[in-house]
């Protein structure tokens, strides 16, 4: 049984997205799962959009084999609700999968399920989450993270990516691919959260590390290691890395790669400069390394972006 935990002012897509993935996958696998929406108070539960879902209570819960915990504006309530936290802990103690979508990670963290584990949440929550739960090994740029039987995903639609990964584990990669095609989705989304975050505004960076990022943009042909950037910022490497993640929602190395990708993309699309030369002067050095970075970020290599720009 798939249990989907909701609460007042939950984000509707956090619940509906995974439900749809499991529903479609079951059609292809000929193994329809029982999907049950649960809440601390049974009955209609109003989402932040105003649309309601009908939920059952927490008992009986013995049949649940996967628990998906939704996020949303209302996640602060269940994160301090003793009954909800006790329910989540009881499910986890049985060794079954427990997963969070977006800010649902706060509920798992408050239940103690993420201590010492790798996890992620929405990029906008990074700074607060790092301060609130220092024992969690937060990976802010990941679309989803699995650590044992505990899974967590980034913002909202990332719960769909996580669910597809679960389908691949349960039914095989072929069923996951068919499910993704039916839902008109990427089977595996390329890139990390930083492609959707405030790092897209690095062309005119602001905030605490704005001057540093502007400096990095002007020195892309340099190594730009964490140590280099920490020295430029006048901080120790460890303090710099943690502060940078809290400020930007990603790691220094990911930010540098994003800067390189954006500058390289502009030059690939707007000039006839050799791909090898672009890779060299933007710090990728190796054209193959730049090609892999482009595929992660844009889903296609530099040559394809150049052809598309010329055709347009």
Secondary structure, DSSP 8 states (H G I E B T S, - for coil): -EEEE--TTB-HHHHHHHHHHHHHHHHHHT----EEEE-SS-EEEEBTTS-EEEEB-S-S-TT-SEEEE--STTHHHHTT-HHHHHHHHHHHHTT-EEEE-GGGHHHHHHTTSSTTSEE---GGGHHHHHHH-TTSEE-TT-SEEEETTEEEE-STTHHHHHHHHHHHHHH-HHHHHHHHHHTT--SS--S-GGGTSGGGGGGG--STTHHHHHHHHHTTTS---HHHHHHHHTS-HHHHHHHHHHHHSS-HHHHHHHHHHHHHHHHHHH----HHHHHHHTT--SHHHHHHHHHHHHSS-HHHHHHHHHH-
